Each structure stands twice: as structure tokens, then as C-alpha cells.
Amino acid sequence: MKVGSMMRRLRRLCSEERGNVMVMFSFAMVPVIGLTGATIDYSRASEARQMLNAAVDSAALMAARDATKLGDGELRDRTNKWIASNLSGGAAKSFTSATIGIDRTARTISIAANLSIDTSLARLIGHDRVQVSSSSQSTWGTNTIELALALDNTGSMSSSGKMDALKAASLDLIKIMKDATLTTDQIRISVVPFATQIKVSTTLKDEPWLRYDQSKTTCTTSKGKQTCNTVTITKSSWAGCISDRDQPNDVKDNESVSAYATLYPADFCAQSTLAPITPLTSDWTALTNAINAMTPVGNTNVTIGANWGMATLTPGAPFAGAKPFTTPRLQKYMILLTDGENTQNRFTTNGSAIDDRTRLACQSAKDAGIRVYTVRVINGDRTLLQNCASTPSMYYEVSSASQLTPVFQQIAREISQIRLTQ
């Protein structure tokens, strides 16, 4: 064979092989392009899912807001329109309507919505659409709320306008909670002024959870001679003041109070002008009067404030008005406010020792299921109060008494607002 003829055949063969390679390469690129397209398409689907989640959550809140004003049909129509108005692009084109459940007995609205996002390059590997879904549930009005205001009424609260600011902030909080109430007793509040002791109404003098064994000694000196006299508290001499219970019950709330160590010691008042506790009530006038009656006097015992705040929220002695912790849709809260460090309780003036009791009292409240807010007003043990709060975000501190009102407003709105549940 001639050399020229051989070269022509070789060139023709090479040309045919290149064609085959190109065909094979093209087939191999199909899944690669499909997978690349799938990545892009699923990224688009992820963005659509985030958009749908936001739209459904927002619609759930809006539906809850309007539930008392609209019938079921109107509410469903408005909810679908709200979801659609918050979608854009392919998500808006894909959305038709959501599945909306309305339970007027439980006061809940549930929303489930789906989107079908068209793919582009992922079609090459057999995926024409990506399904996206979202669901949410909301309640209208507020949950049933029991809230204890455990408020420092010690002498230091008379400085820097703190007591006046506390009263104003507390009254504002009470108004917000009153305005959030839709049914009788939906929100009830207790007021627990505290100093070294707390004070209750003397109409409780015959309650079996009280004990009368505290005494005080007074001494007089005449002509260089000292004469001392010791007297024990009695029902007739008792003015309503109560000191810390025996340890370890000083940091607990025993629903059944019977054993001697669990009883509450009626005591002589170290601070005669201390305002009495107002148990849980939705009598807004009584709550207003309780706040206005507060007077700054005496030393600081945060433990007794936390303990009696918890006592007002716990069924059984000493107050029987609180609902069981297992009551459906019931939330219990305590706001514990102070402007100073622990200085005195029934047992000691060692602040560090009292701090230990405060930590235990706060933990008891949290373990029971009470959500604890703490507020430090200018002064006080920051670390102690931070640890007492249920979460870091539930601790507040103010450097000026005037800042108390916005803090209490924020807490009140957090407590009373509609909450989403997944």
C-alpha cells in the first residue's frame, strides 16, 4: 500500500474516533449538568421555604389577632391573602391556598401551606419540581397568666427616686396586663413587698400554717442599772409580719404545711410600715392600691421576697388561690426586683450566707415551673440576680430609676403577647 493512501485512512479513522468521543462526552455531561442544576434549584427551593415560613408565621399571628372579629370563612380568606401578599417570584405563582384549622374552644389557629417550585436544569435528571411546605400554630388572646411582683421595699428604695419610679412602672405594667385580659381572671397578679420580713393581713392570725414562738428582748437603763424584758409574740400582739421559716424550708414552698419546721413564724414587725402582700387577684383597683401603699423601710432580704413570690403562685398554704401547675395553657411568672445586696434575715447579717439562701429560693421557683424575671435597680448583686433569672434575657438592670417603666413595659408585653407554637 502506498504511503499516501495509508495516511488518508489514518486521518479518516481519527476523525471518526473524535466524533465518538464527543458523543460519549455529551452523554457523560448530562448527569453532571443535572446535578449542578439540582444544586441551584434546591437553593431556590430553600429560599422559597424560608419565605413561606415567614409568611405562614406572620399570617398565624394576624389570624389570631382577627379571630374574635371575623367568622371562620372570612378568617380563612384573609389568612390566604396575607400569605400570598408576603410571597414573591416563583413562590407567589405556586401558592394557591393553605389548609387552615380554627378551634374556637381551644382558641387556636393552625396553618399548613405547600409550594411546588419548578426546576430548570434538574429536569435533566428527572426532577421537574421541588415540594416546599411550612406549618404554624397560634393562639389568640393570652394564655392564663399568674404573675407575682416581688418588689424590694427597703429603705434604700427611698433614694434617687427609685420608689416613685417603681410605683409608676408597676402601675403601668398592671394596666398593660389589664388591657390584655379578654376573660375574667385570665390574668391575675400578686404583689409581694419585702424588706427583712414580709407582711400579711392580720385576718389570717388563726391560720394553721402560722406559729407563735418568736420573742424579742428590750432593755432599759436607769441609774446605771440595766433591766431587760423578753416577750413572745401572740395572736393579739401580732401585726402581720412574718420572718424566714426554719431552714431548709426558708427556700421552699410546701403546699402542705403541718410539721413544725414548715410553719411560718409570726414575728414582731421590724418595719411597721411595710405594706402587706396582696394575693393573686384580677381586682385591678386592689392591685393599684397595693402598689400605691408601698413604703421604703428596713434592710434587704431578697430570699424572703423570692420565697413569698413563689408562695403566692403555689396552690395550698399559705395562699390557696393559685391554680395547679398542671393547668392547661397556664403560665406562671415572677418579677423579682431589688436595689441592694442582702444584709439581714432572721438568722444572720452575713450577706454571703443570705445570698446562698436566695440562690436556692430562686432555683426552687424555677424548678417548680415559674418563669423568673430579675431586675437590678442601680445597685445590688449583679451575678446573684443574673443567676436567679430563668434565662439571661430575663435579667434586666437599670442605671437610672426612670428606666424602670420601659423595662416593665417590655416584660408585660412579653408575658401577655400571643406566642407561636410549632
C-alpha positions in Angstrom: 0.0 0.0 0.0 1.2 3.4 -0.8 2.2 5.7 2.0 -0.2 8.5 0.8 -3.2 6.1 0.8 -2.3 4.8 4.3 -2.1 8.4 5.7 -5.6 9.2 4.3 -7.1 6.2 6.0 -5.5 7.1 9.3 -6.8 10.6 9.2 -10.3 9.3 8.4 -10.1 6.9 11.4 -9.0 9.6 13.7 -11.8 11.8 12.6 -14.4 9.0 13.3 -12.9 8.4 16.8 -13.1 12.1 17.7 -16.8 12.0 16.8 -17.4 9.0 19.0 -15.6 10.7 21.9 -17.7 13.8 21.6 -20.9 11.8 21.6 -19.7 9.8 24.7 -18.6 13.1 26.4 -22.0 14.6 25.7 -23.8 11.7 27.3 -21.5 11.9 30.3 -22.2 15.6 30.8 -26.0 15.1 31.2 -25.9 13.9 34.9 -23.1 16.5 35.7 -25.2 19.3 34.4 -28.3 17.8 36.1 -26.6 17.7 39.5 -25.2 21.2 39.1 -28.7 22.3 38.2 -30.2 20.5 41.2 -27.9 22.4 43.5 -29.1 25.7 42.0 -32.8 24.6 42.1 -32.6 23.3 45.6 -31.0 26.6 46.7 -34.0 28.4 45.1 -36.3 26.0 47.0 -34.6 26.7 50.2 -35.1 30.5 49.7 -38.8 29.7 48.9 -39.1 27.7 52.1 -37.7 30.5 54.2 -40.1 32.9 52.5 -43.1 30.6 53.1 -42.1 30.0 56.8 -42.1 33.8 57.4 -45.4 34.3 55.5 -47.1 31.5 57.4 -45.8 32.6 60.8 -46.9 36.1 60.1 -50.3 35.0 58.9 -50.8 32.9 62.0 -50.2 36.0 64.2 -52.5 38.2 62.1 -55.2 35.5 62.1 -55.0 35.2 65.9 -55.4 39.0 66.1 -58.5 39.0 64.0 -60.1 35.7 65.2 -62.5 37.4 67.6 -63.7 39.8 64.9 -64.2 37.6 61.9 -66.1 34.4 61.1 -64.3 31.3 60.0 -64.8 31.8 56.3 -63.6 35.5 56.4 -60.7 34.5 58.6 -59.5 31.7 56.2 -59.9 34.1 53.2 -57.9 36.8 54.9 -55.2 34.4 56.1 -54.7 33.1 52.5 -54.5 36.6 51.2 -51.9 37.5 53.9 -49.7 34.5 53.0 -49.9 35.4 49.2 -49.1 39.0 49.8 -45.9 38.0 51.6 -44.6 35.7 48.8 -42.9 36.8 45.6 -41.4 35.3 42.5 -42.0 31.6 41.8 -43.3 31.1 45.4 -46.1 33.5 44.8 -47.0 31.9 41.4 -47.1 28.4 43.0 -49.2 29.3 46.1 -52.9 28.6 45.8 -54.3 28.2 49.3 -53.4 26.9 52.8 -55.1 24.4 55.0 -56.4 26.4 57.9 -57.8 24.8 61.1 -59.7 27.0 63.5 -60.6 25.7 67.0 -62.6 28.3 68.8 -62.8 26.3 72.0 -59.0 26.0 72.4 -58.6 29.4 70.7 -56.0 28.0 68.3 -55.4 28.5 64.6 -53.2 26.0 62.6 -51.9 26.7 59.1 -50.3 24.3 56.7 -49.1 25.5 53.3 -47.3 23.9 50.4 -45.5 25.2 47.3 -44.3 23.4 44.2 -41.2 25.1 42.8 -40.4 24.3 39.1 -36.9 23.2 38.4 -34.7 24.1 35.5 -31.6 22.1 34.9 -32.6 19.4 37.4 -35.2 18.3 34.9 -32.3 16.6 33.1 -32.2 14.0 35.9 -35.9 13.6 36.2 -36.9 16.2 38.9 -39.5 18.6 37.5 -40.5 20.2 40.8 -39.3 20.6 44.4 -42.0 20.5 47.1 -41.8 23.0 49.9 -44.1 23.0 53.0 -44.5 25.0 56.2 -46.8 24.9 59.2 -47.5 27.1 62.2 -50.0 27.4 65.1 -51.0 30.4 67.2 -53.5 31.3 69.9 -55.5 34.4 70.2 -55.6 36.4 73.4 -53.1 35.4 76.1 -52.6 32.2 78.0 -53.9 32.2 81.5 -51.3 34.1 83.5 -50.4 34.2 87.2 -47.8 36.8 87.9 -46.0 37.6 91.2 -44.4 41.0 91.7 -41.8 40.5 94.4 -40.6 44.1 95.0 -37.9 45.5 97.2 -39.4 47.9 99.7 -36.3 48.5 101.8 -35.1 51.9 103.0 -32.6 52.3 100.1 -35.5 52.4 97.7 -36.3 55.9 99.0 -33.2 57.3 97.3 -32.7 58.5 93.7 -36.5 58.5 93.1 -36.5 54.7 93.0 -39.7 54.1 94.9 -41.7 56.6 92.9 -40.3 55.1 89.7 -41.1 51.6 90.8 -44.7 52.5 91.6 -45.1 54.2 88.2 -43.6 51.2 86.4 -45.7 48.7 88.3 -48.9 50.6 87.7 -48.1 50.8 84.0 -47.4 47.0 84.0 -50.8 46.4 85.7 -52.5 48.5 83.1 -50.9 46.6 80.2 -52.0 43.3 81.8 -55.5 44.6 82.4 -55.8 45.7 78.7 -54.6 42.2 77.6 -57.3 40.4 79.5 -60.1 39.0 77.5 -62.0 37.0 80.1 -62.4 37.2 83.8 -59.4 36.0 85.8 -57.4 35.3 82.7 -54.6 37.3 84.2 -54.1 37.5 88.0 -51.3 39.3 89.8 -49.9 39.3 93.3 -47.9 42.0 95.0 -45.2 41.0 97.5 -43.4 43.9 99.1 -40.4 42.7 101.0 -37.7 44.0 103.3 -36.2 41.9 106.1 -39.6 40.4 106.6 -42.9 40.3 104.7 -46.3 41.2 106.0 -49.8 39.7 105.6 -53.3 40.6 106.8 -53.9 40.0 110.5 -57.2 38.4 109.5 -55.0 35.3 108.9 -54.0 35.1 112.5 -55.8 31.8 113.1 -54.4 30.0 110.1 -52.8 26.6 111.0 -49.7 27.4 108.9 -48.6 30.1 111.4 -46.7 29.6 114.6 -46.3 32.0 117.5 -42.9 31.4 119.2 -40.8 34.4 118.2 -39.6 36.7 121.0 -37.9 40.0 121.4 -36.0 41.5 124.3 -36.0 45.1 125.2 -33.6 46.7 127.8 -33.7 49.9 129.7 -31.1 51.5 131.8 -31.9 53.5 134.9 -29.4 54.9 137.4 -26.7 52.7 135.9 -28.7 49.6 136.2 -30.0 47.7 133.0 -33.3 45.9 133.1 -34.3 43.6 130.3 -37.7 42.2 129.4 -38.4 39.3 127.0 -41.8 38.9 125.4 -43.1 36.3 123.0 -45.4 37.1 120.1 -49.1 36.3 120.5 -52.1 36.4 118.2 -53.3 39.6 119.9 -49.9 41.4 119.6 -49.2 40.2 116.1 -49.3 43.0 113.5 -48.9 40.7 110.4 -45.2 40.4 110.0 -43.6 37.1 109.2 -39.9 36.1 109.2 -37.9 33.4 107.4 -39.0 29.8 108.1 -36.7 27.3 109.6 -34.0 26.1 107.2 -34.3 24.4 104.7 -37.9 25.4 104.4 -37.0 29.1 104.1 -36.2 28.5 100.4 -39.1 26.2 99.6 -42.8 26.4 99.2 -44.5 23.4 100.9 -48.1 23.1 99.6 -48.9 21.1 102.7 -47.7 22.9 105.9 -48.1 20.9 109.0 -44.8 19.9 110.6 -43.4 22.4 113.0 -40.4 23.2 110.8 -42.6 24.0 107.9 -44.7 26.6 109.8 -44.3 30.3 109.2 -43.1 32.2 112.2 -45.3 35.1 113.1 -43.0 37.8 114.4 -42.8 41.3 115.8 -42.5 43.8 112.9 -39.0 45.1 112.3 -40.6 47.5 109.8 -44.1 48.6 111.0 -44.9 50.5 107.8 -44.1 47.6 105.4 -47.0 47.1 103.0 -48.8 43.8 103.2 -48.9 41.1 100.5 -51.8 41.2 98.1 -52.5 37.6 97.0 -53.3 36.7 93.3 -56.2 38.8 92.1 -57.7 40.4 89.0 -59.1 43.2 91.0 -57.2 46.0 89.3 -58.3 48.6 91.8 -56.9 46.4 94.7 -53.7 46.0 92.8 -53.4 49.7 92.2 -54.0 50.4 95.9 -51.4 47.8 96.9 -48.7 49.4 94.7 -49.5 52.9 96.0 -49.3 51.7 99.6 -45.7 50.6 99.3 -43.3 52.4 101.6 -39.5 52.1 101.6 -38.2 50.9 105.0 -35.8 48.4 106.6 -32.9 46.1 105.4 -32.7 43.7 102.5 -33.6 40.0 102.5 -34.1 39.0 98.8 -34.6 35.4 99.9 -37.9 36.1 101.6 -39.1 38.1 98.6 -38.4 35.2 96.2 -39.9 32.7 98.6 -43.2 34.5 99.2 -43.4 35.4 95.5 -43.3 31.7 94.9 -45.8 31.1 97.7 -48.4 33.3 96.0 -48.1 31.2 92.9 -48.3 27.8 94.5 -51.6 26.1 95.4 -52.1 25.3 99.1 -50.8 27.1 102.2 -50.3 29.9 102.8 -52.4 31.1 99.9 -54.9 28.7 98.3 -55.8 30.9 95.3 -53.1 29.7 92.8 -54.1 27.2 90.2 -52.2 23.8 89.9 -49.0 24.0 87.8 -50.5 21.3 85.5 -53.4 23.5 84.4 -53.5 23.6 80.6 -52.2 26.8 79.0 -51.3 28.3 82.4 -48.1 30.3 82.6 -46.6 31.4 86.0 -44.2 34.3 86.2 -42.4 36.2 88.9 -40.6 39.6 88.7 -38.0 39.8 91.5 -36.7 43.4 91.9 -34.1 44.8 94.2 -31.8 47.7 94.5 -29.4 46.3 97.1 -27.4 43.4 98.4 -28.6 41.0 101.1 -27.9 42.5 104.6 -30.2 40.7 107.1 -32.6 37.8 107.6 -34.0 36.1 110.7 -30.7 34.2 111.3 -27.8 36.4 110.3 -26.4 39.7 109.0 -23.8 37.8 106.9 -24.7 38.9 103.3 -22.8 36.0 101.7 -24.8 33.4 103.8 -28.1 35.1 102.8 -27.0 35.1 99.1 -26.8 31.3 99.4 -30.4 31.1 100.5 -31.5 33.5 97.7 -29.9 31.2 95.1 -31.7 28.2 96.5 -35.1 30.1 96.7 -34.8 31.2 93.0 -33.9 27.6 92.0 -36.9 26.3 93.9 -39.2 28.7 92.0 -37.7 27.7 88.6 -37.8 24.0 89.4 -41.5 24.4 90.2 -42.1 25.8 86.7 -42.2 29.6 87.5 -40.5 31.8 84.9 -38.4 34.3 86.8 -37.5 37.8 85.7 -35.0 39.7 87.8 -34.4 43.5 87.8 -31.4 45.2 89.4 -32.1 48.9 90.2 -28.8 50.8 90.1 -27.2 48.7 92.9 -27.3 45.1 94.0 -25.5 41.8 93.4 -25.5 41.5 89.6 -24.2 37.9 89.4 -26.8 36.7 92.0 -29.7 38.3 90.1 -28.4 37.1 86.7 -28.3 33.5 88.1 -31.8 33.9 89.6 -33.4 34.7 86.2 -34.7 31.8 84.2 -32.7 32.9 81.2 -30.0 35.6 80.5 -32.6 37.6 78.5 -34.9 37.7 81.6 -32.4 39.7 83.6 -32.6 43.4 83.5 -30.6 46.2 85.2 -31.2 49.9 85.1 -28.7 52.7 85.9 -31.5 55.2 86.4 -34.9 54.8 88.1 -36.5 56.4 85.1 -35.6 53.3 83.1 -37.9 51.1 85.1 -41.1 51.9 83.2 -39.8 50.8 79.7 -38.3 47.6 81.3 -41.7 46.8 83.0 -43.5 47.6 79.7 -41.3 45.2 77.8 -41.7 42.4 80.4 -45.5 42.9 80.4 -45.7 42.7 76.7 -43.5 39.6 76.6 -45.8 37.9 79.1 -49.1 38.9 77.5 -48.3 38.6 73.8 -49.5 35.9 71.5 -46.9 33.1 71.3 -46.3 30.9 68.3 -46.1 27.1 68.9 -44.6 24.7 66.4 
